[in-house]
Amino acid sequence: MNKVAQLIIRFKGVILALFIALSVVSGYFATQVKTNFDLFSYVPKTAASTIAIETMADAYDQDIPNAEIGVPDLTISQALEVKERIAALPYVKEVLWLDDQVDLATPIDLLDQKVVEGFYKDGMALYHVTVDEEAKAQDILGELQELAGPEGAVRGQVVETANMQSAITLEITRIIAIAVPVAFLILLIATKSWFEPVLFMVVIFVGVLLNMGTNIIFKDVSFITQAVSSILQLAVSMDYAIFLLHRFSDFREEGYPIEEAMRLAMVKSLVPILSSALTTFFGFLTLVFMQFRIGPDMGIVLAKGVILSLLSVFLLLPVLAVYTYKIIDKTTHRTLLPSFKTFSRLVIRIGVPVMIVAAVVALPAYIGQRSNDFLYGATSFPTGSREARDNELLNEHFGENMQMVLLVPKGQWAVEEQLAGDLLDLPEMKSVVGYVTQVGTAIPPDILPDRVISSLVSEQYSRLILIAESPAESPETYELAEKIRDMADEAYPQGDTHLAGSNFVLLDLKTTINKDMIIVNGLAILAIALVIMLAFRSLALPLLLVFTIELSIWINLAIPYLTGTPLNFIGYLVISTVQLGATVDYGILMAQHYMDHRQLLNRKEAAMKTVQTVAGSIIPPALILATAGFTLYAVSSMSVVSELGLVLGRGALISLVMVLFLLPNLLRLFDRFIEKTTWKLQMIPDRHSYRRTSSAEEAKARNKGNQLLQRGTR
């Protein structure tokens, strides 16, 4: 590293020019990265619902209806005219209404009212529309709302996608506009120069920009990744820059020339920064093992961001610091943080009660976080918006509709007719549209023109469109999906039936999520523990550090269970790895300082000195991470992003509290265990310890410690 550091400083002009060029290129590429707003497209390829969607796409041009348009104050004849207007729109592939279910030559009062009221009620017509998924939802939503009129309503996947498309750019800007100034203010308080926070922000911003630009290598990234990756990268990598620049200041105070001080700072800070970065990197990277492919999408982008931030810190920050050291000197101020001396005494004084409480709550917290009720969708609209009003209006008139498609083997018309009748008998079912209901079993499909039956019958399958009154997500949603699957399997025991729809996707997610939880959490813990073990060459420290952060995670995720609040499973999976990877750094710094101090001080004094010296270093990054999380929670109108932010912000604070109050006391409690399981670690004898030493031995150890102290070793 010494030669590398010399080369970086020697070619600082070239490096600065290279980063400027890369930033410009990355800024352009960042605008070209495509965002995927379809959460269901990340369902495992082997899931039954995914296979059904792919099979339907191969056999038919039509998709599942993805929009509902309610138009008020219409007669039957007017409703038919509006249907034609909707069907004529260039991006509309199919429109279903009452005339597709019944013969409108029959008086309305004589028709099945269950069917009628699913499409026409109190003068309002409800159309089920299939919009081309290639069309940009944000562009067409306004036209659909205008067609529905000010008293009409539009809802469905198209509306949800349009809402996310409009929110993503605006909300990222608002999140950055709030989180960055707050982080800057925290850095001003935490540093000794008014200019240092500017360097931190520039360096981390370059890392974020490089990460966003290099996302161009992917086909697309999910809207969740797009919304949270930048702010998370800033929050988790800021401490790398802080640590390096603090080392630089320390060596300058010892009298080293500017370039030599930076070279030494880079060499001395490499191992601790690299250890912290690797724990975060592997924490993020374990997300790639999720079956739900939103994990790999987010994990790869975040892990890449850690590496790029690390490169920015070790390549760009030294260059900028060497160029601007005079500005740093001119803007130096006294530290604004307290000494934490009194606080460190408090931590040790209440150590026993803290450890008892931790032991008592560990098992209930673990059980509680494993017992959460999960949500798997991402539907939400800003309060007071047209979209929220439309959704509520249609719920009042027609209830919550669930659109589904059932593919059955072609040609078994009697079986299909019986199944269609059984499905329509379900209390939730409003409509079943298929060849047997529209044409009938008496007419062979081969004699009808293709334009009449192409949406109903393909070479291999017959297609039934089902519309049921069902919430978007609830136990009843899953129960209905399982019931329909069972009915299809019973009618066609030979198989080859396929069911597509959001409820079937959610059901598949629900049945695979437990595997993701076990695999991702287990791998994250194993990878991070291994990094800590190699960095410290210790068996005890990985156990203590991981336990401290895992207990923080259990408490964090048990809160929704205790409050009876459903938790989005993406938040659960991501936070289990993100909180572990991002906040275990605080524990690493605490453990490193404790072992250094134990070469000079007894257990109690070392623990107090550790808290006193470390608190000022871990509180700022923890507050920045919490600020990032709570900003996501406060700003985002997307429920999954908002909830992820809330859990992240709360988790950062809980981890901070646990590292400050629990970990120092665990370190002194297991002092002997740490020494015995750490390679070549020798601590001075402790008069409160289990060890008995002669006065001569203790005096010798004290003398060695004083010699180390005189050399400047902490």
C-alpha positions, -999 to +999 in steps of 0.1 A: +000+000+000+030+023+006+040+023-030+004+027-042+000+057-019+032+073-033+019+068-068-015+083-060+001+115-046+027+116-074+001+115-101-026+135-083-032+158-113-039+128-136-061+112-110-081+145-105-086+149-143-096+112-146-123+115-119-136+147-135-139+129-169-155+098-153-180+119-134-191+137-166-195+104-184-213+088-155-236+117-152-247+112-187-251+074-184-271+078-152-298+096-172-300+066-196-305+039-171-340+024-174-362+019-143-384-011-139-416-003-120-431-038-122-424-054-089-439-087-100-414-091-128-388-100-101-408-131-090-387-163-095-388-176-130-398-211-117-429-197-099-462-210-112-475-174-118-444-165-138-447-195-160-484-187-165-476-151-176-450-163-200-473-190-214-501-165-219-477-141-236-466-168-261-502-180-268-521-146-269-516-110-279-539-099-251-527-094-215-545-093-181-566-062-178-545-036-160-568-006-157-604+001-146-622+032-159-654+043-142-675+068-161-706+082-144-741+093-156-743+071-186-772+052-202-766+018-217-763+032-252-740+059-240-718+034-221-714+014-253-703+045-272-677+053-244-665+017-247-658+023-284-639+055-277-617+037-252-611+008-276-601+033-303-572+047-282-539+035-298-524+020-266-556+001-256-555-036-266-588-048-251-619-035-233-643-056-214-677-044-203-712-057-195-720-064-232-692-091-231-710-108-202-747-107-211-771-100-240-780-063-236-812-069-258-826-083-226-839-056-201-813-049-174-838-057-146-841-093-159-804-100-160-783-115-132-778-085-110-746-098-096-731-096-131-747-063-139-736-045-108-700-056-115-700-034-146-729-009-143-743+005-111-761+038-103-755+050-138-717+045-136-701+022-162-669+003-152-647-008-180-619-033-176-591-022-199-559-038-211-533-011-218-501-019-238-474-024-212-449-007-236-468+026-233-455+050-207-481+049-180-473+085-168-481+098-203-514+080-208-529+083-173-539+120-178-557+111-210-576+083-193-586+105-164-598+132-188-619+106-206-634+095-173-642+131-165-639+150-132-665+128-115-652+096-130-623+075-118-593+054-130-575+027-110-553-003-116-517-013-123-514+015-149-522+041-123-498+026-098-470+025-123-477+061-134-477+072-098-443+056-093-429+070-125-439+105-115-427+101-080-393+085-085-376+116-101-393+142-079-389+122-047-352+114-052-346+151-057-365+160-026-348+132-006-314+145-015-325+181-009-334+172+027-309+145+036-277+161+022-280+194+041-288+176+073-258+153+068-237+183+060-247+200+093-239+168+112-204+168+096-198+204+105-204+196+141-183+164+139-152+178+122-126+204+131-128+224+099-156+241+081-142+229+048-138+192+055-175+184+051-173+199+016-146+174+008-166+146+022-196+155+003-178+159-030-160+126-027-190+106-017-211+124-044-186+113-070-188+077-057-226+079-060-225+094-094-201+067-106-224+040-092-255+055-109-237+058-142-223+023-142-259+009-137-260+013-175-245-022-177-278-036-165-309-040-186-327-019-160-329-014-122-359-016-100-377+015-088-368+006-052-331+004-060-333+037-079-350+054-049-328+042-021-294+032-034-279+067-037-289+079-003-279+046+013-245+047-004-239+082+009-249+072+044-229+040+048-197+051+032-193+086+047-173+072+077-146+059+053-138+095+043-141+108+079-116+082+091-090+089+064-091+126+068-089+123+106-057+102+102-044+129+078-050+156+105-033+134+132-001+130+111+000+167+103-002+175+140+028+153+145+048+176+121+049+155+089+049+174+056+016+175+037+023+147+012+040+125+037+012+129+062-013+118+035+008+088+025+010+077+061-027+083+066-036+061+036-013+033+048-025+034+084-062+037+076-063+010+049-070-020+071-097-005+093-115+012+064-112-019+042-126-041+071-155-018+075-161-016+037-159-054+033-185-060+061-209-036+043-200-050+009-207-086+019-239-076+038-253-061+006-239-089-017-258-116+002-290-101-012-281-118-046-291-151-031-327-141-028-351-160-050-372-128-053-349-110-078-354-076-063-326-088-039-300-093-066-310-061-082-305-040-051-276-061-037-254-058-067-260-020-071-254-013-034-223-036-032-209-019-063-216+015-047-195+005-016-165-004-039-168+028-059-171+049-027-140+031-014-121+039-046-132+076-044-121+078-008-086+063-014-080+079-048-099+112-050-099+123-013-061+123-009-057+143-041-083+169-031-070+171+005-034+177-007-046+204-031-068+222-005-050+217+028-045+255+031-082+260+029-087+233+056-061+251+078-078+285+074-113+271+083-102+251+113-123+255+144-124+240+179-143+208+182-180+212+187-185+177+202-184+171+239-156+151+255-180+122+264-161+116+296-191+118+318-211+098+293-184+070+294-187+068+331-225+064+328-221+036+303-199+016+326-220+024+357-252+010+342-234-019+324-248-047+345-285-036+342-280-031+305-266-066+300-294-081+321-320-063+300-303-074+268-303-110+279-340-108+289-353-092+257-331-112+232-354-143+229-387-124+229-373-099+203-361-128+181-395-146+183-414-113+177-394-104+145-400-139+132-438-136+138-445-105+117-474-103+093-460-094+059-472-074+029-459-083-005-474-056-028-464-019-032-497-001-038-500+034-023-510+069-034-503+103-019-530+115+004-554+139-013-543+129-048-567+122-077-554+086-077-563+081-041-597+096-046-604+075-077-594+043-059-618+051-030-646+061-053-645+029-073-642+008-041-674+024-029-693+018-061-679-016-072-657-029-045-621-041-049-617-060-081-591-086-089-585-094-125-572-129-134-566-151-164-571-189-164-556-209-193-571-244-198-564-271-225-583-263-257-611-286-268-625-300-235-656-277-238-679-296-214-652-296-187-645-259-193-682-250-192-686-268-159-656-251-145-668-217-157-701-222-140-685-234-107-662-204-107-691-180-113-709-196-083-681-184-060-695-156-039-665-134-048-667-140-085-683-112-106-675-123-141-661-152-161-655-145-198-644-172-222-653-191-253-679-212-235-696-182-221-694-159-251-699-183-280-711-216-264-701-252-268-725-258-298-703-238-322-669-253-331-642-226-330-627-237-363-657-222-383-654-187-367-631-160-380-599-155-361-607-119-352-637-131-332-620-158-311-583-149-311-585-134-276-603-165-263-588-195-280-552-203-292-537-233-308-533-250-274-553-232-248-587-217-241-586-185-221-609-175-193-609-139-179-620-138-143-630-108-123-636-112-086-642-089-057-611-093-036-587-069-017-554-063-033-537-081-004-552-099+025-557-134+039-588-136+017-567-128-014-545-158-008-575-180+001-593-171-031-561-178-052-556-212-036-593-220-041-592-212-078-560-232-083-576-262-065-607-260-087-586-258-119-565-288-108-596-308-099-612-301-133-580-309-152-562-335-132-538-341-161-525-305-155-515-279-181-536-252-166-521-218-158-534-190-136-521-154-139-529-124-118-515-103-090-530-125-063-513-156-077-480-137-079-484-126-043-493-162-033-461-174-049-441-147-031-456-157+002-447-194-003-411-187-012-402-159+012-392-181+042-364-196+022-351-161+013-351-151+049-331-180+061-306-180+033-300-142+032-298-137+069-276-167+074-251-158+047-249-122+058-241-132+093-216-158+082-198-135+057-196-105+081-184-127+110-157-142+088-145-107+078-143-096+114-125-129+124-099-124+097-094-087+105-090-092+142-077-128+141-102-135+168-129-160+175-146-141+203-150-107+187-172-118+157-196-134+182-199-103+204-201-079+175-226-098+154-247-106+185-249-068+194-260-058+159-283-088+155-300-080+188-305-044+174-321-059+143-344-082+163-356-053+184-361-031+154-381-057+135-401-068+166-416-034+169-440-038+140-451-071+156-457-055+190-477-026+174-497-049+152-484-032+120-479-054+089-444-052+076-435-052+039-413-083+034-388-063+012-382-041+042-377-071+064-352-088+041-333-058+031-330-043+066-317-076+080-287-073+058-284-035+054-285-028+091-261-055+099-236-045+071-239-008+077-238-006+115-214-034+124-187-008+114-195+010+147-188-022+166-156-029+148-143+006+157-154+000+193-136-034+195-104-021+179-101+008+204-109-015+233-081-039+225-057-010+219-066+005+253-064-028+271-026-029+264-024+001+288-054+000+310-075-024+330-109-036+318-130-009+333-107+019+324-103+006+289-140+003+284-145+039+296-117+052+275-130+034+245-165+049+248-149+083+253-128+081+222-152+063+199-185+080+206-176+111+186-166+089+156-197+067+154-225+091+164-222+113+132-224+084+107-252+068+126-271+100+127-265+104+089-278+069+083-308+076+105-314+109+087-313+091+053-338+065+065-363+089+081-361+112+050-371+082+028-400+076+052-412+112+053-408+120+016-416+089-004-452+082-014-443+047-024-452+025+006-424+000+002-397+027+000-413+047+028-415+017+051-379+007+043-368+042+053-386+040+086-371+006+095-337+018+084-337+050+103-350+034+135-325+005+131-295+029+128-304+046+161-310+012+179-277-001+166-260+031+178-275+027+213-266-009+215-230-003+204-225+026+229-242+010+259-241-028+255-209-036+235-184-019+258-198-039+287-198-071+268-161-065+259-151-061+295-173-090+306-157-114+281-123-098+284-106-131+292-124-150+264-113-123+239-077-126+249-076-164+248-093-166+214-073-138+197-040-145+180-010-128+196-031-106+218-017-098+252-034-075+276-020-061+308-031-079+340-063-066+355-066-064+393-103-071+390-096-101+368-096-138+373-058-138+368-033-138+397+000-122+390+029-113+412+037-077+420+068-080+399+049-093+369+023-065+372+050-039+375+067-053+344+035-052+324+028-016+336+063-006+326+057-021+291+025-002+288+041+031+298+068+025+272+042+019+245+024+051+256+055+071+253+059+059+217+024+072+209+007+039+208-029+040+220 
